[in-house]
Amino acid sequence: MEEIRKKKIAVAVMHRTSYGRLKPVMKAIQNHPQLELQVILGSHVFLHDLLLALRHTDFKSLRRLLPWYLRAKLRPRTELLAKMVQRDGFAIHAQVPLFFDGGSLTTMVKSVGVGLLGLPKIFNDLRPDVVLVHADRFEMLSIAVAASFMNIPVAHTQGGDVSGTIDEMVRHAITKLAHLHFPTTEKSKERLIKMGEDPNFVFMTGCPTIDALKSVNLAIDENIYERNGLGYGSRLDLKKPFLLVMQHPVTTEYQQAAKNLQELLAAIKEVNMPTFLFWPNIDGGFDRASEAVNEFIKDPHRPELTLYKSFNSEDFYRVLNAATVAIGNSSSFVREGSFLGTPAVLVGTRQSGRERSENTLEVDYDKNKIVAAIKAQINHGRYPTSHLYGDGHAGERIAQILAKANPPIQKKFHESRT
């Protein structure tokens, strides 16, 4: 009897945060008898791309790039993410250089461009039947463009959501390139259908993040810092009250990136509680936001502080669960925070319009308003668990659908009847 060929599903993993949300889907694909998992890892622009980087990176960004280049000679690229993926039992099938250091508007554009240069060969080599693209990050746009231009069906998670910054536009752009849609809420499903997507290929699966949360032991253990490398400042006792702060740049407010973060950090200074601070992400505006962080950590009057670039997803969930209040503009405070019941203060416009449960308060970039909201959340305490974003079985649903669904490569606009 002839063996049935497995359908090859290529999953793009660009950084540790998205990996944590994709891991339940990857496990479900790997365990499905009709599917074969292919992992494409995103990396910084390194060795064999140095000439391209020299040609297309400005001098300030180049100064940041060269240390990465020199380190790449001594140790594997994207070592932390790669080790994490391999430790979890996944083989890495390809790496695509994407990220230029610098964190400006121009480096975002160049990252998308350099990704488009490397992806065609990867797709030709791997010959995936479907490429799975996650959410709304700018680097995911190059994955979706390359796959759709090469007549490879694109599957998309978290489409139909509404938020702020450039993510809003990227998310909807990917929707129009995608053939299979895995929204996380009923409202998002309705939006996708109103956008002209074929209802037969829009599947309300819930969010894989909830799958991940339900599988993690959320207790804080003594090795949590060692697992995540070196940070800055003192190591907070995460079993005592502390504030968790994560404020990412809003690309469409690039000029205000430093000022906006300064307002938040001024509020943190006034509240004066031990603070666990994560670096802003590499969206356009990172270059300016990082200046505000550097000013803050040098302030002799700031509260006790731990500063990290990132944690692995499971340890981040533990920190988020243990936090007295989470402050900033991360979607994790809305999505994971709603399930965990962590009180959150959303600052600014990055998550504007995103569906949320009762655990969040939303304020503008104003120190006094941020302080008042933090104090209100401290007084309130924890919130009940919300199942707004799923029941913990999204990965299984997505794998089952990927095995059975075969959308036409030529999309058509479907008129909404609602």
SVG drawing of the C-alpha trace seen along z (x, -y; Angstrom):
<svg xmlns="http://www.w3.org/2000/svg" viewBox="-27 -64 62 66">
<polyline fill="none" stroke="black" stroke-width="0.4" points="0.0,0.0 1.4,-3.4 2.1,-5.7 0.1,-9.0 2.4,-12.0 2.2,-14.3 1.2,-17.9 4.2,-20.2 3.4,-23.1 6.2,-25.8 5.9,-27.9 7.8,-31.2 9.4,-31.8 10.9,-35.2 11.5,-35.8 11.0,-34.4 7.7,-36.1 6.0,-34.8 7.6,-31.4 5.8,-31.1 2.5,-31.7 3.2,-29.4 4.6,-26.4 1.3,-24.8 0.5,-24.9 3.9,-23.5 3.4,-20.7 0.0,-19.9 1.3,-19.9 4.3,-17.7 2.0,-15.2 -0.6,-15.1 -0.2,-12.0 -1.0,-13.8 1.2,-16.8 5.0,-17.5 6.4,-20.5 9.0,-22.8 10.5,-25.5 11.9,-28.7 13.8,-30.8 14.3,-34.5 17.8,-35.9 19.8,-39.1 21.7,-40.1 25.0,-38.5 28.1,-37.0 27.1,-36.2 24.8,-39.3 27.5,-41.7 28.1,-43.3 24.4,-43.9 24.3,-45.4 27.3,-47.7 25.5,-48.9 22.1,-49.5 22.7,-50.4 23.4,-54.0 26.5,-54.6 24.8,-54.7 23.1,-51.4 26.3,-49.9 28.1,-50.6 25.4,-48.4 25.7,-45.8 29.4,-45.2 29.5,-43.7 26.8,-41.2 28.9,-40.4 32.0,-39.7 30.1,-37.6 28.6,-35.6 32.2,-34.3 32.4,-32.9 29.0,-31.4 25.9,-30.3 23.4,-32.9 20.2,-33.5 21.6,-31.1 19.0,-31.7 15.9,-31.2 17.5,-28.3 18.5,-26.5 15.0,-27.0 13.3,-25.7 15.7,-22.7 15.4,-22.0 11.6,-21.7 12.1,-19.0 11.7,-20.9 14.2,-20.7 15.2,-24.0 14.8,-23.6 16.0,-27.1 17.1,-30.5 16.2,-33.8 18.2,-36.9 15.8,-39.7 16.7,-42.0 18.9,-45.0 19.9,-46.6 19.0,-50.2 15.3,-50.3 14.4,-53.1 11.7,-53.5 14.3,-52.8 15.6,-49.6 12.0,-48.2 11.7,-48.8 15.1,-47.2 14.3,-44.2 11.2,-43.5 13.2,-44.0 16.1,-41.8 13.7,-39.1 12.2,-39.1 15.6,-38.5 16.3,-35.4 12.8,-33.7 12.4,-32.6 15.3,-30.2 14.1,-28.9 10.6,-28.2 12.0,-26.6 14.2,-24.3 11.5,-23.3 8.5,-23.2 5.9,-23.8 2.2,-23.1 1.2,-25.9 3.1,-28.7 1.7,-29.7 2.2,-33.4 1.5,-34.7 -0.3,-37.9 0.9,-41.4 4.6,-41.9 6.3,-43.8 8.7,-41.0 5.7,-38.6 4.7,-40.8 7.7,-39.6 6.8,-36.0 3.3,-36.4 4.3,-38.4 6.9,-35.9 4.7,-32.8 1.6,-34.3 3.7,-35.5 5.1,-32.0 1.6,-30.5 1.9,-28.9 -1.2,-29.1 -0.8,-31.3 -2.5,-30.5 -2.8,-33.4 -3.3,-33.5 -4.9,-36.4 -6.3,-38.1 -9.3,-40.4 -8.0,-41.9 -8.1,-45.6 -5.3,-47.6 -3.0,-50.6 0.4,-51.4 1.7,-49.9 0.6,-46.4 -3.0,-47.3 -2.1,-47.9 0.3,-44.9 -2.3,-42.6 -5.0,-43.5 -2.5,-43.5 -1.6,-39.9 -5.3,-39.0 -5.6,-40.0 -2.6,-37.8 -3.8,-34.8 -6.0,-31.9 -6.7,-30.3 -7.7,-32.4 -7.5,-31.4 -9.0,-34.3 -9.1,-34.2 -12.5,-35.7 -16.0,-35.8 -15.7,-39.6 -12.4,-39.1 -14.0,-36.3 -16.9,-38.7 -14.4,-41.4 -12.5,-39.0 -15.8,-38.1 -16.7,-41.8 -13.3,-42.3 -14.3,-40.0 -12.7,-36.7 -14.4,-33.5 -16.4,-32.3 -15.6,-28.7 -11.9,-29.4 -12.3,-31.5 -12.1,-29.3 -12.6,-30.6 -10.0,-28.6 -9.2,-30.7 -5.7,-31.9 -2.8,-29.3 -1.4,-31.5 -4.1,-30.2 -3.0,-26.6 0.5,-27.6 -0.6,-29.2 -2.7,-26.2 0.3,-23.9 2.8,-26.0 3.4,-25.6 3.3,-29.3 5.1,-29.0 8.2,-31.2 11.4,-29.1 14.9,-30.0 16.4,-29.4 14.2,-31.8 17.0,-34.4 19.7,-31.9 17.5,-30.4 17.3,-33.8 20.9,-35.1 22.3,-38.3 20.1,-41.3 20.8,-44.7 20.3,-45.8 19.3,-43.8 17.3,-40.6 13.9,-41.3 12.3,-38.8 9.4,-37.9 7.4,-36.5 7.0,-40.0 5.0,-42.9 6.5,-44.4 5.5,-46.3 6.0,-44.8 6.7,-47.4 6.8,-46.8 6.3,-49.7 7.0,-49.2 7.5,-52.0 4.4,-53.1 5.7,-53.4 3.1,-55.9 4.2,-58.1 7.9,-57.8 8.8,-61.4 7.2,-61.0 8.7,-57.6 11.1,-59.0 8.7,-61.5 5.9,-58.9 8.2,-56.4 9.6,-59.2 6.0,-59.9 5.5,-56.3 8.9,-55.9 8.2,-59.2 5.0,-57.5 7.0,-54.4 9.4,-56.5 6.6,-58.3 4.9,-55.0 8.3,-53.8 7.7,-50.0 10.3,-47.4 10.1,-47.2 10.8,-44.5 11.4,-46.4 11.7,-44.8 13.5,-46.6 11.2,-48.0 11.0,-45.8 12.8,-46.7 9.9,-48.5 10.6,-51.9 11.1,-54.1 13.3,-51.7 16.3,-54.0 14.5,-56.8 12.7,-54.8 16.0,-53.1 17.4,-56.5 14.6,-57.1 15.3,-53.7 19.0,-54.5 18.2,-57.8 15.9,-56.0 18.3,-53.3 21.0,-55.9 18.7,-57.9 19.9,-57.4 16.4,-58.0 14.6,-55.3 13.0,-52.3 14.7,-49.0 15.0,-47.6 15.6,-44.5 16.0,-45.1 16.0,-42.3 15.8,-42.3 13.5,-39.3 12.6,-36.1 11.6,-32.8 7.8,-32.6 7.1,-30.3 9.2,-32.4 7.6,-35.6 4.2,-34.1 5.4,-33.4 6.5,-37.0 3.3,-38.3 1.2,-36.1 3.2,-37.2 3.2,-40.9 1.1,-43.2 0.3,-45.4 1.5,-45.2 2.0,-48.6 2.7,-49.5 1.3,-48.6 2.1,-44.9 -0.7,-42.8 0.3,-40.2 -1.3,-42.4 -4.6,-42.1 -4.4,-38.5 -2.4,-36.5 -3.2,-39.0 -7.0,-38.5 -6.6,-34.7 -4.2,-35.1 -6.3,-37.9 -3.3,-40.2 -4.3,-43.9 -3.0,-45.9 -2.6,-49.6 -2.5,-50.1 -0.6,-53.3 -1.2,-55.1 -2.6,-53.9 -0.8,-50.7 -3.7,-48.4 -6.5,-50.8 -9.6,-48.9 -8.3,-45.5 -10.9,-43.3 -10.2,-43.0 -11.6,-41.7 -12.1,-43.7 -8.4,-43.3 -7.3,-46.5 -7.5,-50.2 -6.5,-52.5 -4.8,-55.9 -3.0,-58.4 0.7,-59.3 0.3,-61.4 2.3,-60.8 -0.5,-61.7 -3.1,-59.6 -0.7,-56.6 0.0,-56.9 -3.7,-57.1 -4.4,-54.0 -1.5,-52.0 -2.8,-52.8 -6.3,-51.9 -5.2,-48.5 -3.0,-47.9 -6.1,-48.6 -8.3,-46.3 -6.0,-43.3 -6.4,-40.3 -9.3,-39.7 -11.1,-36.5 -9.9,-34.4 -11.4,-35.3 -11.8,-32.9 -12.2,-35.7 -9.3,-34.4 -9.9,-30.7 -10.2,-27.5 -6.8,-26.0 -7.4,-23.8 -6.5,-26.2 -3.4,-24.4 -5.3,-21.1 -8.0,-22.8 -5.5,-24.6 -3.6,-21.4 -6.9,-19.5 -7.9,-22.3 -4.5,-22.5 -4.7,-18.8 -8.1,-19.0 -8.6,-22.5 -7.4,-23.1 -8.3,-26.7 -7.9,-27.8 -4.7,-29.8 -6.7,-32.4 -8.7,-34.3 -11.9,-36.1 -13.6,-38.9 -16.8,-37.6 -19.5,-40.1 -20.6,-40.2 -24.4,-39.7 -24.3,-41.2"/>
</svg>
